[in-house]
Amino acid sequence: MAIEYAKILGRYISEGLSENEEVFIKETLKKLIEQEIDMLEKEKERYKREMGKFEEKYSLKSEKFLKKFDSGEIGDDLDFFEWYASVDSYSRVEKRQRVLMENLKFDYAMGQCTAS
């Protein structure tokens, strides 16, 4: 599991690093985080497109749909379950992306990530 590798890396770092090792690890982790943020952004875009198709088809914004779906005001058509899955997936991906960006400033224009 990834968490186990993170723990190993944490233990390794806590033993002390040379300046070169610290720079290497920091830059490597920044690149991994940048790549993950980019991948999550692409996932969000895909879910946003899926949600947009349903919004157009049913002339209803996803936020309103979600309220109606959750309250049982809307039918149990397969489309509605797929729409719900798209909204839910978008939300989960957005939360994951936010976790990565919480303590990082990510500048898409510069393509760089800096610790805050």
MOPAC internal coordinates of N, CA, C and O (Angstrom, degrees):
PM7 1SCF
backbone

  N    0.0000 0     0.00 0     0.00 0    0    0    0
  C    1.4436 1     0.00 0     0.00 0    1    0    0
  C    1.5175 1   111.03 1     0.00 0    2    1    0
  O    1.2310 1   120.68 1   -31.03 1    3    2    1
  N    1.3144 1   116.30 1   148.97 1    3    2    1
  C    1.4603 1   121.49 1  -178.25 1    5    3    2
  C    1.5208 1   112.25 1   -60.59 1    6    5    3
  O    1.2310 1   120.16 1   143.61 1    7    6    5
  N    1.3137 1   117.30 1   -36.39 1    7    6    5
  C    1.4658 1   120.32 1  -178.57 1    9    7    6
  C    1.5226 1   111.14 1   -61.62 1   10    9    7
  O    1.2310 1   120.50 1   144.91 1   11   10    9
  N    1.3204 1   116.66 1   -35.09 1   11   10    9
  C    1.4637 1   120.00 1   178.41 1   13   11   10
  C    1.5302 1   110.86 1   -65.34 1   14   13   11
  O    1.2310 1   120.50 1   139.89 1   15   14   13
  N    1.3248 1   116.66 1   -40.11 1   15   14   13
  C    1.4626 1   119.83 1   178.00 1   17   15   14
  C    1.5216 1   110.54 1   -66.75 1   18   17   15
  O    1.2310 1   120.05 1   142.67 1   19   18   17
  N    1.3206 1   117.50 1   -37.33 1   19   18   17
  C    1.4671 1   121.13 1   177.18 1   21   19   18
  C    1.5242 1   110.50 1   -63.40 1   22   21   19
  O    1.2310 1   120.31 1   140.13 1   23   22   21
  N    1.3244 1   117.01 1   -39.87 1   23   22   21
  C    1.4705 1   120.83 1   177.83 1   25   23   22
  C    1.5262 1   111.01 1   -64.84 1   26   25   23
  O    1.2310 1   120.64 1   137.57 1   27   26   25
  N    1.3212 1   116.38 1   -42.43 1   27   26   25
  C    1.4691 1   120.72 1   177.78 1   29   27   26
  C    1.5213 1   109.41 1   -60.31 1   30   29   27
  O    1.2310 1   120.46 1   133.33 1   31   30   29
  N    1.3267 1   116.73 1   -46.67 1   31   30   29
  C    1.4608 1   120.98 1   179.74 1   33   31   30
  C    1.5270 1   110.38 1   -62.00 1   34   33   31
  O    1.2310 1   120.41 1   139.53 1   35   34   33
  N    1.3161 1   116.82 1   -40.47 1   35   34   33
  C    1.4657 1   120.72 1   177.80 1   37   35   34
  C    1.5189 1   111.63 1   -60.89 1   38   37   35
  O    1.2310 1   120.51 1   135.77 1   39   38   37
  N    1.3154 1   116.63 1   -44.23 1   39   38   37
  C    1.4685 1   120.65 1   178.55 1   41   39   38
  C    1.5342 1   110.75 1   -64.44 1   42   41   39
  O    1.2310 1   121.11 1   139.14 1   43   42   41
  N    1.3310 1   115.49 1   -40.86 1   43   42   41
  C    1.4694 1   120.86 1   179.16 1   45   43   42
  C    1.5264 1   110.05 1   -61.89 1   46   45   43
  O    1.2310 1   120.21 1   133.46 1   47   46   45
  N    1.3256 1   117.21 1   -46.54 1   47   46   45
  C    1.4610 1   122.10 1  -178.84 1   49   47   46
  C    1.5290 1   110.72 1   -65.10 1   50   49   47
  O    1.2310 1   120.48 1   141.95 1   51   50   49
  N    1.3312 1   116.69 1   -38.05 1   51   50   49
  C    1.4691 1   120.01 1  -177.98 1   53   51   50
  C    1.5310 1   112.41 1   -65.59 1   54   53   51
  O    1.2310 1   120.05 1   161.80 1   55   54   53
  N    1.3260 1   117.51 1   -18.20 1   55   54   53
  C    1.4695 1   121.12 1   177.78 1   57   55   54
  C    1.5237 1   111.59 1   -77.67 1   58   57   55
  O    1.2310 1   120.45 1   171.08 1   59   58   57
  N    1.3133 1   116.75 1    -8.92 1   59   58   57
  C    1.4626 1   121.18 1   178.65 1   61   59   58
  C    1.5153 1   111.42 1   100.87 1   62   61   59
  O    1.2310 1   121.24 1   -42.44 1   63   62   61
  N    1.3090 1   115.24 1   137.56 1   63   62   61
  C    1.4635 1   120.98 1  -178.18 1   65   63   62
  C    1.5183 1   109.85 1  -125.87 1   66   65   63
  O    1.2310 1   121.65 1   -27.60 1   67   66   65
  N    1.3028 1   114.45 1   152.40 1   67   66   65
  C    1.4643 1   118.62 1   170.38 1   69   67   66
  C    1.5268 1   106.82 1   -72.54 1   70   69   67
  O    1.2310 1   120.55 1   -14.33 1   71   70   69
  N    1.3081 1   116.55 1   165.67 1   71   70   69
  C    1.4702 1   120.10 1   179.96 1   73   71   70
  C    1.5289 1   110.60 1   -60.69 1   74   73   71
  O    1.2310 1   120.29 1   138.46 1   75   74   73
  N    1.3271 1   117.05 1   -41.54 1   75   74   73
  C    1.4687 1   120.69 1   179.90 1   77   75   74
  C    1.5239 1   111.50 1   -64.26 1   78   77   75
  O    1.2310 1   120.61 1   138.03 1   79   78   77
  N    1.3406 1   116.44 1   -41.97 1   79   78   77
  C    1.4653 1   120.06 1   178.57 1   81   79   78
  C    1.5256 1   110.61 1   -63.76 1   82   81   79
  O    1.2310 1   121.00 1   137.74 1   83   82   81
  N    1.3242 1   115.70 1   -42.26 1   83   82   81
  C    1.4627 1   119.50 1  -179.77 1   85   83   82
  C    1.5265 1   111.21 1   -62.67 1   86   85   83
  O    1.2310 1   120.37 1   135.25 1   87   86   85
  N    1.3255 1   116.89 1   -44.75 1   87   86   85
  C    1.4630 1   121.39 1   178.54 1   89   87   86
  C    1.5281 1   109.76 1   -61.92 1   90   89   87
  O    1.2310 1   120.27 1   135.03 1   91   90   89
  N    1.3261 1   117.10 1   -44.97 1   91   90   89
  C    1.4616 1   120.85 1  -179.05 1   93   91   90
  C    1.5262 1   111.04 1   -60.85 1   94   93   91
  O    1.2310 1   120.29 1   131.04 1   95   94   93
  N    1.3217 1   117.04 1   -48.96 1   95   94   93
  C    1.4666 1   120.79 1  -178.69 1   97   95   94
  C    1.5244 1   110.70 1   -64.40 1   98   97   95
  O    1.2310 1   120.61 1   135.80 1   99   98   97
  N    1.3255 1   116.44 1   -44.20 1   99   98   97
  C    1.4666 1   120.48 1   179.80 1  101   99   98
  C    1.5248 1   111.27 1   -59.87 1  102  101   99
  O    1.2310 1   120.27 1   131.87 1  103  102  101
  N    1.3251 1   117.08 1   -48.13 1  103  102  101
  C    1.4662 1   120.58 1  -179.21 1  105  103  102
  C    1.5263 1   111.62 1   -65.69 1  106  105  103
  O    1.2310 1   120.39 1   141.00 1  107  106  105
  N    1.3158 1   116.85 1   -39.00 1  107  106  105
  C    1.4661 1   120.86 1   178.76 1  109  107  106
  C    1.5292 1   110.52 1   -63.63 1  110  109  107
  O    1.2310 1   120.50 1   134.44 1  111  110  109
  N    1.3154 1   116.65 1   -45.56 1  111  110  109
  C    1.4711 1   120.18 1   179.83 1  113  111  110
  C    1.5236 1   111.34 1   -66.50 1  114  113  111
  O    1.2310 1   120.32 1   140.90 1  115  114  113
  N    1.3292 1   116.99 1   -39.10 1  115  114  113
  C    1.4710 1   119.83 1   177.09 1  117  115  114
  C    1.5256 1   110.49 1   -60.13 1  118  117  115
  O    1.2310 1   120.64 1   137.11 1  119  118  117
  N    1.3332 1   116.39 1   -42.89 1  119  118  117
  C    1.4711 1   119.80 1   179.63 1  121  119  118
  C    1.5264 1   111.28 1   -64.38 1  122  121  119
  O    1.2310 1   120.73 1   138.83 1  123  122  121
  N    1.3188 1   116.21 1   -41.17 1  123  122  121
  C    1.4693 1   119.62 1   177.77 1  125  123  122
  C    1.5250 1   110.91 1   -62.15 1  126  125  123
  O    1.2310 1   120.49 1   136.47 1  127  126  125
  N    1.3152 1   116.67 1   -43.53 1  127  126  125
  C    1.4641 1   120.87 1   179.35 1  129  127  126
  C    1.5239 1   110.46 1   -64.66 1  130  129  127
  O    1.2310 1   120.31 1   136.53 1  131  130  129
  N    1.3235 1   117.01 1   -43.47 1  131  130  129
  C    1.4669 1   120.67 1   177.83 1  133  131  130
  C    1.5256 1   111.02 1   -58.94 1  134  133  131
  O    1.2310 1   120.72 1   135.34 1  135  134  133
  N    1.3326 1   116.23 1   -44.66 1  135  134  133
  C    1.4637 1   120.43 1  -179.90 1  137  135  134
  C    1.5279 1   110.83 1   -63.70 1  138  137  135
  O    1.2310 1   120.51 1   138.63 1  139  138  137
  N    1.3172 1   116.62 1   -41.37 1  139  138  137
  C    1.4646 1   120.34 1  -179.95 1  141  139  138
  C    1.5228 1   110.57 1   -66.60 1  142  141  139
  O    1.2310 1   120.12 1   139.07 1  143  142  141
  N    1.3319 1   117.38 1   -40.93 1  143  142  141
  C    1.4610 1   120.60 1   177.51 1  145  143  142
  C    1.5229 1   110.17 1   -61.04 1  146  145  143
  O    1.2310 1   120.38 1   136.61 1  147  146  145
  N    1.3264 1   116.88 1   -43.39 1  147  146  145
  C    1.4690 1   120.84 1   177.95 1  149  147  146
  C    1.5278 1   111.46 1   -62.60 1  150  149  147
  O    1.2310 1   120.71 1   136.03 1  151  150  149
  N    1.3306 1   116.26 1   -43.97 1  151  150  149
  C    1.4635 1   120.16 1   179.67 1  153  151  150
  C    1.5370 1   110.47 1   -62.40 1  154  153  151
  O    1.2310 1   120.90 1   136.93 1  155  154  153
  N    1.3298 1   115.88 1   -43.07 1  155  154  153
  C    1.4669 1   119.56 1   179.21 1  157  155  154
  C    1.5262 1   111.11 1   -65.31 1  158  157  155
  O    1.2310 1   119.98 1   144.60 1  159  158  157
  N    1.3077 1   117.64 1   -35.40 1  159  158  157
  C    1.4719 1   121.01 1   177.43 1  161  159  158
  C    1.5300 1   109.88 1   -63.33 1  162  161  159
  O    1.2310 1   120.30 1   139.61 1  163  162  161
  N    1.3202 1   117.02 1   -40.39 1  163  162  161
  C    1.4708 1   120.55 1   178.08 1  165  163  162
  C    1.5276 1   110.77 1   -65.73 1  166  165  163
  O    1.2310 1   120.72 1   140.90 1  167  166  165
  N    1.3326 1   116.24 1   -39.10 1  167  166  165
  C    1.4700 1   119.67 1   176.29 1  169  167  166
  C    1.5195 1   110.77 1   -62.36 1  170  169  167
  O    1.2310 1   120.59 1   135.76 1  171  170  169
  N    1.3312 1   116.47 1   -44.24 1  171  170  169
  C    1.4631 1   120.47 1   178.75 1  173  171  170
  C    1.5299 1   110.91 1   -59.38 1  174  173  171
  O    1.2310 1   120.63 1   137.00 1  175  174  173
  N    1.3238 1   116.40 1   -43.00 1  175  174  173
  C    1.4613 1   120.92 1   179.14 1  177  175  174
  C    1.5296 1   111.01 1   -60.57 1  178  177  175
  O    1.2310 1   120.94 1   139.43 1  179  178  177
  N    1.3338 1   115.81 1   -40.57 1  179  178  177
  C    1.4749 1   119.88 1   179.43 1  181  179  178
  C    1.5258 1   110.68 1   -64.10 1  182  181  179
  O    1.2310 1   120.56 1   133.65 1  183  182  181
  N    1.3378 1   116.53 1   -46.35 1  183  182  181
  C    1.4673 1   119.72 1   179.02 1  185  183  182
  C    1.5270 1   110.97 1   -65.86 1  186  185  183
  O    1.2310 1   120.44 1   144.07 1  187  186  185
  N    1.3260 1   116.76 1   -35.93 1  187  186  185
  C    1.4679 1   120.96 1   178.37 1  189  187  186
  C    1.5340 1   110.04 1   -62.62 1  190  189  187
  O    1.2310 1   120.56 1   138.96 1  191  190  189
  N    1.3451 1   116.54 1   -41.04 1  191  190  189
  C    1.4680 1   119.96 1   177.37 1  193  191  190
  C    1.5252 1   110.74 1   -63.22 1  194  193  191
  O    1.2310 1   120.70 1   135.88 1  195  194  193
  N    1.3469 1   116.26 1   -44.12 1  195  194  193
  C    1.4720 1   120.05 1   178.69 1  197  195  194
  C    1.5226 1   110.33 1   -60.34 1  198  197  195
  O    1.2310 1   120.39 1   134.93 1  199  198  197
  N    1.3239 1   116.86 1   -45.07 1  199  198  197
  C    1.4572 1   120.87 1   179.23 1  201  199  198
  C    1.5340 1   110.14 1   -62.18 1  202  201  199
  O    1.2310 1   120.44 1   139.79 1  203  202  201
  N    1.3295 1   116.77 1   -40.21 1  203  202  201
  C    1.4656 1   121.29 1  -179.95 1  205  203  202
  C    1.5179 1   112.66 1   -61.00 1  206  205  203
  O    1.2310 1   120.42 1   142.78 1  207  206  205
  N    1.3264 1   116.81 1   -37.22 1  207  206  205
  C    1.4688 1   120.14 1   178.11 1  209  207  206
  C    1.5259 1   111.07 1   -63.15 1  210  209  207
  O    1.2310 1   121.16 1   137.19 1  211  210  209
  N    1.3401 1   115.39 1   -42.81 1  211  210  209
  C    1.4578 1   118.91 1   178.67 1  213  211  210
  C    1.5263 1   110.78 1   -69.11 1  214  213  211
  O    1.2310 1   120.11 1   140.07 1  215  214  213
  N    1.3262 1   117.40 1   -39.93 1  215  214  213
  C    1.4685 1   121.26 1   179.25 1  217  215  214
  C    1.5286 1   110.30 1   -59.73 1  218  217  215
  O    1.2310 1   121.13 1   137.65 1  219  218  217
  N    1.3150 1   115.45 1   -42.35 1  219  218  217
  C    1.4650 1   119.74 1   179.27 1  221  219  218
  C    1.5309 1   110.80 1   -68.37 1  222  221  219
  O    1.2310 1   120.55 1   135.00 1  223  222  221
  N    1.3145 1   116.56 1   -45.00 1  223  222  221
  C    1.4599 1   121.28 1  -177.62 1  225  223  222
  C    1.5250 1   111.91 1   -61.54 1  226  225  223
  O    1.2310 1   120.42 1   140.06 1  227  226  225
  N    1.3422 1   116.80 1   -39.94 1  227  226  225
  C    1.4648 1   120.92 1  -174.98 1  229  227  226
  C    1.5332 1   113.38 1  -106.91 1  230  229  227
  O    1.2310 1   120.49 1  -174.17 1  231  230  229
  N    1.3419 1   116.67 1     5.83 1  231  230  229
  C    1.4692 1   122.06 1  -179.61 1  233  231  230
  C    1.5252 1   111.54 1    47.43 1  234  233  231
  O    1.2310 1   121.53 1  -129.12 1  235  234  233
  N    1.3289 1   114.68 1    50.88 1  235  234  233
  C    1.4535 1   120.79 1  -175.85 1  237  235  234
  C    1.5273 1   108.43 1  -149.58 1  238  237  235
  O    1.2310 1   120.61 1   -49.26 1  239  238  237
  N    1.3235 1   116.44 1   130.74 1  239  238  237
  C    1.4642 1   120.77 1   177.03 1  241  239  238
  C    1.5268 1   109.66 1   -69.76 1  242  241  239
  O    1.2310 1   120.69 1   -30.11 1  243  242  241
  N    1.3094 1   116.30 1   149.89 1  243  242  241
  C    1.4627 1   121.38 1  -177.04 1  245  243  242
  C    1.5294 1   112.27 1   -60.12 1  246  245  243
  O    1.2310 1   120.10 1   144.37 1  247  246  245
  N    1.3371 1   117.42 1   -35.63 1  247  246  245
  C    1.4619 1   120.35 1   179.81 1  249  247  246
  C    1.5319 1   110.81 1   -62.08 1  250  249  247
  O    1.2310 1   120.72 1   135.32 1  251  250  249
  N    1.3445 1   116.22 1   -44.68 1  251  250  249
  C    1.4735 1   120.44 1   178.74 1  253  251  250
  C    1.5193 1   110.98 1   -68.54 1  254  253  251
  O    1.2310 1   121.09 1   139.53 1  255  254  253
  N    1.3397 1   115.53 1   -40.47 1  255  254  253
  C    1.4618 1   119.53 1   177.27 1  257  255  254
  C    1.5257 1   110.32 1   -57.06 1  258  257  255
  O    1.2310 1   120.63 1   133.69 1  259  258  257
  N    1.3321 1   116.40 1   -46.31 1  259  258  257
  C    1.4547 1   121.18 1  -177.33 1  261  259  258
  C    1.5312 1   111.06 1   -59.44 1  262  261  259
  O    1.2310 1   120.45 1   136.58 1  263  262  261
  N    1.3207 1   116.74 1   -43.42 1  263  262  261
  C    1.4677 1   120.43 1   178.13 1  265  263  262
  C    1.5271 1   110.65 1   -61.92 1  266  265  263
  O    1.2310 1   120.47 1   135.43 1  267  266  265
  N    1.3266 1   116.70 1   -44.57 1  267  266  265
  C    1.4661 1   120.61 1   179.41 1  269  267  266
  C    1.5241 1   111.15 1   -66.20 1  270  269  267
  O    1.2310 1   120.60 1   139.37 1  271  270  269
  N    1.3122 1   116.46 1   -40.63 1  271  270  269
  C    1.4604 1   121.01 1  -179.93 1  273  271  270
  C    1.5213 1   110.30 1   -63.90 1  274  273  271
  O    1.2310 1   120.96 1   132.19 1  275  274  273
  N    1.3310 1   115.78 1   -47.81 1  275  274  273
  C    1.4651 1   120.83 1  -178.39 1  277  275  274
  C    1.5282 1   112.42 1   -64.69 1  278  277  275
  O    1.2310 1   120.53 1   149.11 1  279  278  277
  N    1.3379 1   116.59 1   -30.89 1  279  278  277
  C    1.4721 1   119.57 1  -178.96 1  281  279  278
  C    1.5294 1   112.27 1   -89.26 1  282  281  279
  O    1.2310 1   120.46 1   176.79 1  283  282  281
  N    1.3355 1   116.72 1    -3.21 1  283  282  281
  C    1.4562 1   120.17 1   178.49 1  285  283  282
  C    1.5154 1   113.83 1    81.71 1  286  285  283
  O    1.2310 1   119.96 1  -168.45 1  287  286  285
  N    1.3268 1   117.69 1    11.55 1  287  286  285
  C    1.4698 1   122.08 1  -178.80 1  289  287  286
  C    1.5189 1   113.09 1   -76.75 1  290  289  287
  O    1.2310 1   120.62 1   168.54 1  291  290  289
  N    1.3070 1   116.42 1   -11.46 1  291  290  289
  C    1.4649 1   120.28 1  -174.88 1  293  291  290
  C    1.5263 1   108.11 1  -114.76 1  294  293  291
  O    1.2310 1   119.97 1   -25.89 1  295  294  293
  N    1.2781 1   117.66 1   154.11 1  295  294  293
  C    1.4619 1   121.87 1  -176.71 1  297  295  294
  C    1.5215 1   113.63 1   -66.35 1  298  297  295
  O    1.2310 1   121.54 1     4.43 1  299  298  297
  N    1.3226 1   114.66 1  -175.57 1  299  298  297
  C    1.4641 1   119.43 1  -179.44 1  301  299  298
  C    1.5226 1   111.70 1  -112.12 1  302  301  299
  O    1.2310 1   121.53 1  -144.94 1  303  302  301
  N    1.3299 1   114.69 1    35.06 1  303  302  301
  C    1.4548 1   121.70 1   176.02 1  305  303  302
  C    1.5359 1   109.34 1   -62.12 1  306  305  303
  O    1.2310 1   119.94 1   -33.98 1  307  306  305
  N    1.3133 1   117.72 1   146.02 1  307  306  305
  C    1.4598 1   122.40 1  -179.80 1  309  307  306
  C    1.5265 1   111.36 1   -55.93 1  310  309  307
  O    1.2310 1   120.06 1   142.55 1  311  310  309
  N    1.3261 1   117.50 1   -37.45 1  311  310  309
  C    1.4680 1   121.31 1   177.41 1  313  311  310
  C    1.5267 1   111.31 1   -53.82 1  314  313  311
  O    1.2310 1   120.97 1   138.28 1  315  314  313
  N    1.3170 1   115.76 1   -41.72 1  315  314  313
  C    1.4610 1   119.59 1  -176.44 1  317  315  314
  C    1.5296 1   111.64 1   -67.24 1  318  317  315
  O    1.2310 1   120.52 1   144.99 1  319  318  317
  N    1.3173 1   116.61 1   -35.01 1  319  318  317
  C    1.4627 1   119.45 1   177.27 1  321  319  318
  C    1.5325 1   110.63 1   -71.25 1  322  321  319
  O    1.2310 1   120.49 1   142.64 1  323  322  321
  N    1.3134 1   116.67 1   -37.36 1  323  322  321
  C    1.4625 1   120.07 1   176.45 1  325  323  322
  C    1.5242 1   110.82 1   -67.19 1  326  325  323
  O    1.2310 1   120.78 1   139.45 1  327  326  325
  N    1.3268 1   116.12 1   -40.55 1  327  326  325
  C    1.4580 1   120.92 1   177.72 1  329  327  326
  C    1.5290 1   109.49 1   -62.20 1  330  329  327
  O    1.2310 1   120.71 1   133.90 1  331  330  329
  N    1.3199 1   116.24 1   -46.10 1  331  330  329
  C    1.4608 1   121.35 1   178.66 1  333  331  330
  C    1.5327 1   110.49 1   -58.51 1  334  333  331
  O    1.2310 1   120.64 1   137.24 1  335  334  333
  N    1.3184 1   116.39 1   -42.76 1  335  334  333
  C    1.4704 1   120.55 1   179.37 1  337  335  334
  C    1.5258 1   110.73 1   -62.91 1  338  337  335
  O    1.2310 1   120.10 1   141.80 1  339  338  337
  N    1.3295 1   117.42 1   -38.20 1  339  338  337
  C    1.4630 1   120.95 1   178.25 1  341  339  338
  C    1.5259 1   111.27 1   -65.66 1  342  341  339
  O    1.2310 1   120.70 1   135.69 1  343  342  341
  N    1.3379 1   116.26 1   -44.31 1  343  342  341
  C    1.4650 1   121.08 1   179.28 1  345  343  342
  C    1.5294 1   110.01 1   -63.44 1  346  345  343
  O    1.2310 1   120.69 1   134.42 1  347  346  345
  N    1.3255 1   116.29 1   -45.58 1  347  346  345
  C    1.4550 1   121.35 1  -179.24 1  349  347  346
  C    1.5300 1   110.89 1   -64.09 1  350  349  347
  O    1.2310 1   120.36 1   136.05 1  351  350  349
  N    1.3198 1   116.92 1   -43.95 1  351  350  349
  C    1.4633 1   121.01 1   179.78 1  353  351  350
  C    1.5269 1   110.78 1   -64.08 1  354  353  351
  O    1.2310 1   120.50 1   137.83 1  355  354  353
  N    1.3253 1   116.66 1   -42.17 1  355  354  353
  C    1.4623 1   120.84 1   177.73 1  357  355  354
  C    1.5279 1   109.78 1   -57.99 1  358  357  355
  O    1.2310 1   120.62 1   134.15 1  359  358  357
  N    1.3109 1   116.42 1   -45.85 1  359  358  357
  C    1.4646 1   121.90 1  -179.02 1  361  359  358
  C    1.5286 1   111.35 1   -62.05 1  362  361  359
  O    1.2310 1   120.44 1   135.45 1  363  362  361
  N    1.3343 1   116.76 1   -44.55 1  363  362  361
  C    1.4666 1   120.23 1  -179.49 1  365  363  362
  C    1.5276 1   111.71 1   -65.14 1  366  365  363
  O    1.2310 1   120.54 1   138.91 1  367  366  365
  N    1.3301 1   116.57 1   -41.09 1  367  366  365
  C    1.4640 1   120.82 1   179.28 1  369  367  366
  C    1.5300 1   109.94 1   -65.98 1  370  369  367
  O    1.2310 1   120.92 1   139.23 1  371  370  369
  N    1.3178 1   115.85 1   -40.77 1  371  370  369
  C    1.4637 1   120.19 1   178.90 1  373  371  370
  C    1.5352 1   111.20 1   -61.91 1  374  373  371
  O    1.2310 1   120.41 1   138.96 1  375  374  373
  N    1.3194 1   116.82 1   -41.04 1  375  374  373
  C    1.4709 1   120.91 1   177.83 1  377  375  374
  C    1.5145 1   111.53 1   -64.28 1  378  377  375
  O    1.2310 1   120.50 1   137.52 1  379  378  377
  N    1.3230 1   116.65 1   -42.48 1  379  378  377
  C    1.4726 1   120.05 1   178.62 1  381  379  378
  C    1.5235 1   110.44 1   -62.44 1  382  381  379
  O    1.2310 1   120.89 1   138.32 1  383  382  381
  N    1.3251 1   115.91 1   -41.68 1  383  382  381
  C    1.4580 1   120.04 1   179.90 1  385  383  382
  C    1.5339 1   110.32 1   -64.96 1  386  385  383
  O    1.2310 1   120.64 1   139.02 1  387  386  385
  N    1.3119 1   116.39 1   -40.98 1  387  386  385
  C    1.4561 1   121.20 1   179.43 1  389  387  386
  C    1.5313 1   111.05 1   -60.84 1  390  389  387
  O    1.2310 1   120.39 1   140.60 1  391  390  389
  N    1.3355 1   116.85 1   -39.40 1  391  390  389
  C    1.4624 1   120.65 1   178.51 1  393  391  390
  C    1.5334 1   110.20 1   -59.31 1  394  393  391
  O    1.2310 1   120.61 1   136.70 1  395  394  393
  N    1.3161 1   116.45 1   -43.30 1  395  394  393
  C    1.4663 1   119.78 1   179.92 1  397  395  394
  C    1.5256 1   111.94 1   -67.69 1  398  397  395
  O    1.2310 1   120.94 1   146.68 1  399  398  397
  N    1.3171 1   115.81 1   -33.32 1  399  398  397
  C    1.4600 1   119.93 1  -174.76 1  401  399  398
  C    1.5328 1   113.21 1   -90.50 1  402  401  399
  O    1.2310 1   119.90 1   170.82 1  403  402  401
  N    1.3325 1   117.80 1    -9.18 1  403  402  401
  C    1.4636 1   121.18 1  -175.63 1  405  403  402
  C    1.5178 1   113.09 1   -49.78 1  406  405  403
  O    1.2310 1   120.40 1   128.41 1  407  406  405
  N    1.2908 1   116.85 1   -51.59 1  407  406  405
  C    1.4557 1   120.89 1  -175.31 1  409  407  406
  C    1.5171 1   112.57 1  -107.91 1  410  409  407
  O    1.2310 1   121.20 1  -164.35 1  411  410  409
  N    1.2923 1   115.32 1    15.65 1  411  410  409
  C    1.4578 1   120.15 1   177.74 1  413  411  410
  C    1.5146 1   108.95 1  -124.07 1  414  413  411
  O    1.2310 1   121.11 1   -34.91 1  415  414  413
  N    1.2821 1   115.48 1   145.09 1  415  414  413
  C    1.4624 1   119.86 1   171.70 1  417  415  414
  C    1.5190 1   104.64 1  -101.88 1  418  417  415
  O    1.2310 1   120.95 1   -61.57 1  419  418  417
  N    1.3144 1   115.79 1   118.43 1  419  418  417
  C    1.4525 1   118.69 1  -178.03 1  421  419  418
  C    1.5153 1   108.67 1  -109.84 1  422  421  419
  O    1.2310 1   120.73 1   -59.09 1  423  422  421
  N    1.2945 1   116.20 1   120.91 1  423  422  421
  C    1.4493 1   122.02 1  -178.27 1  425  423  422
  C    1.5279 1   107.86 1  -107.23 1  426  425  423
  O    1.2310 1   120.79 1   -79.42 1  427  426  425
  N    1.3287 1   116.10 1   100.58 1  427  426  425
  C    1.4713 1   119.86 1  -177.58 1  429  427  426
  C    1.5222 1   111.23 1   -64.35 1  430  429  427
  O    1.2310 1   120.24 1   147.67 1  431  430  429
  N    1.3099 1   117.14 1   -32.33 1  431  430  429
  C    1.4443 1   119.25 1  -179.18 1  433  431  430
  C    1.5351 1   110.87 1   -66.10 1  434  433  431
  O    1.2310 1   120.76 1   141.99 1  435  434  433
  N    1.3209 1   116.16 1   -38.01 1  435  434  433
  C    1.4590 1   120.45 1  -179.26 1  437  435  434
  C    1.5312 1   111.34 1   -90.98 1  438  437  435
  O    1.2310 1   120.51 1   160.51 1  439  438  437
  N    1.3258 1   116.63 1   -19.49 1  439  438  437
  C    1.4606 1   120.15 1  -178.38 1  441  439  438
  C    1.5101 1   112.27 1    69.12 1  442  441  439
  O    1.2310 1   121.03 1  -150.53 1  443  442  441
  N    1.3349 1   115.64 1    29.47 1  443  442  441
  C    1.4552 1   119.84 1  -178.41 1  445  443  442
  C    1.5165 1   109.62 1  -126.02 1  446  445  443
  O    1.2310 1   121.48 1   -22.84 1  447  446  445
  N    1.2988 1   114.76 1   157.16 1  447  446  445
  C    1.4458 1   122.67 1  -178.03 1  449  447  446
  C    1.5214 1   107.13 1  -129.92 1  450  449  447
  O    1.2310 1   119.84 1   -51.28 1  451  450  449
  N    1.3303 1   117.92 1   128.72 1  451  450  449
  C    1.4570 1   120.42 1  -179.65 1  453  451  450
  C    1.5116 1   110.14 1  -129.03 1  454  453  451
  O    1.2310 1   120.49 1   -36.99 1  455  454  453
  N    1.3102 1   116.67 1   143.01 1  455  454  453
  C    1.4642 1   121.35 1   178.58 1  457  455  454
  C    1.5144 1   108.65 1   -68.70 1  458  457  455
  O    1.2310 1   121.21 1   -36.75 1  459  458  457
  N    1.3255 1   115.29 1   143.25 1  459  458  457
  C    1.4631 1   118.70 1   178.55 1  461  459  458
  C    1.5071 1   110.83 1   -97.10 1  462  461  459
  O    1.2310 1   120.10 1   180.00 1  463  462  461

